[in-house]
Amino acid sequence: MTIYNFSAGPAVLPKEVLQQAQAEMLDWHGSGMSVMEMSHRGKEFMGIAAEAEADLRELMGIPANYKVLFLQGGASQQFAMIPMNLLRGKASADYLNTGEWSKKAISEAKKFGAVNVVATSADKNFSYVPEFAAWKCDPEAAYLHFTPNETIGGVEFSWLPDAGSVPLVADMSSCILSRPIDVSKYGLIYAGAQKNIGPAGLTIVIVRDDLVGNVVAGTPTMLDYKTHADNDSMYNTPPTYGIYIAGMVFKMLKRNGGIAAMEQTNIAKANLLYAAIDASAGFYNCPVATDNRSRMNIPFTLKDAALDGAFVKQAEARGLLQLKGHRSVGGMRASIYNAMPLAGVQALVEFMNEFAKQNG
Ligand SMILES: *Cc1c(COP(=O)(O)O)cnc(C)c1O
């Protein structure tokens, strides 16, 4: 039976990457060592890390005046590192509140300065993106933070806020590499790797270099971007195996037409699943506003929640795993990141149609 894993994270990885890792597990390229056993300062691993960075720069078109950092601590640690590094003496920062991850970023930032919430979608249970005209942005803000894809609510931006000269900061944990973006429009982009890049334990930060090097007093060395920027992310031991796997994912994307090609597949997958939900005559329902529906995380409820258990169980029996929704939304959630093939979504839709017919 073919298994399709719809986990929100840690999530499915490309099979060909896992197979390559398996083949190289005990002996990387004739080195006689596993990548896990290599010194991060040896020429083999330095090469792996440099190539991973170069490939990511090429894929995303990262300009030369941006640093690429391979860190640890997850996106959650960035919730603190961002205000510590980017407040730069300013009194407050702007945050958009579109759901669970925005809320966590906001509450952490409040430990370091004032937070101005420019807009929120709390009035409709975080099911949409507030229109930009209604945002109350502060032109003096240290930066403007938003979450382009809310992984739990399934709410995704299809447009870019215009923050003027205020640096734009984006938590791209669950949408990085899923569609082309213009990096030069951002001050800082960050993402935990475990959704769309590689294994948990690696966090990627892409930061414009003028924003590095002006931390609040008392910032620990490890939480200063400059520490990592000045040392090519090798100030201490980086998450070596995660960097290695991520590098293979970047190479695979390059072989397959890059991010633009990936976006086309992602559109096809999302359209297929939303069409099945919308054609189910109310048996399935997605709570998210049509224009803000995520291509990566698709929450949906069944018209009778008493059927949830049977849905999950029968789906599992067909190899469709980890579909149970987040407790704050209920129902189901299908996460269909880059590594989920179209065939996986087709199998899910086929099952959903059968299940609706039998239980409708
Ligand atoms: C998963 C996720 C996080 C948390 O990531 P960790 O790496 O577990 O800290 C933060 N923001 C978004 C948008 C996420 O999807």
Ligand as a Chemical Component Dictionary entry (heavy atoms), coordinates in Angstrom:
data_LIG
# 
_chem_comp.id                   LIG 
_chem_comp.type                 NON-POLYMER 
_chem_comp.pdbx_formal_charge   0 
_chem_comp.three_letter_code    LIG 
# 
loop_
_chem_comp_atom.comp_id 
_chem_comp_atom.atom_id 
_chem_comp_atom.alt_atom_id 
_chem_comp_atom.type_symbol 
_chem_comp_atom.charge 
_chem_comp_atom.model_Cartn_x 
_chem_comp_atom.model_Cartn_y 
_chem_comp_atom.model_Cartn_z 
_chem_comp_atom.pdbx_ordinal 
LIG C1 C1 C 0 5.395  25.134 13.011 1  
LIG C2 C2 C 0 5.366  26.614 13.020 2  
LIG C3 C3 C 0 6.012  27.356 14.010 3  
LIG C4 C4 C 0 6.750  26.697 15.167 4  
LIG O1 O1 O 0 7.891  26.111 14.706 5  
LIG P1 P1 P 0 8.949  25.424 15.721 6  
LIG O2 O2 O 0 10.065 25.133 14.775 7  
LIG O3 O3 O 0 8.274  24.228 16.286 8  
LIG O4 O4 O 0 9.299  26.415 16.749 9  
LIG C5 C5 C 0 5.966  28.725 13.948 10 
LIG N1 N1 N 0 5.317  29.359 12.956 11 
LIG C6 C6 C 0 4.679  28.687 11.977 12 
LIG C7 C7 C 0 3.971  29.436 10.894 13 
LIG C8 C8 C 0 4.688  27.294 11.984 14 
LIG O5 O5 O 0 4.057  26.612 11.009 15 
# 
loop_
_chem_comp_bond.comp_id 
_chem_comp_bond.atom_id_1 
_chem_comp_bond.atom_id_2 
_chem_comp_bond.value_order 
_chem_comp_bond.pdbx_ordinal 
LIG C1 C2 SING 1  
LIG C2 C3 SING 2  
LIG C2 C8 DOUB 3  
LIG C3 C4 SING 4  
LIG C3 C5 DOUB 5  
LIG C4 O1 SING 6  
LIG O1 P1 SING 7  
LIG P1 O2 DOUB 8  
LIG P1 O3 SING 9  
LIG P1 O4 SING 10 
LIG C5 N1 SING 11 
LIG N1 C6 DOUB 12 
LIG C6 C7 SING 13 
LIG C6 C8 SING 14 
LIG C8 O5 SING 15 
# 
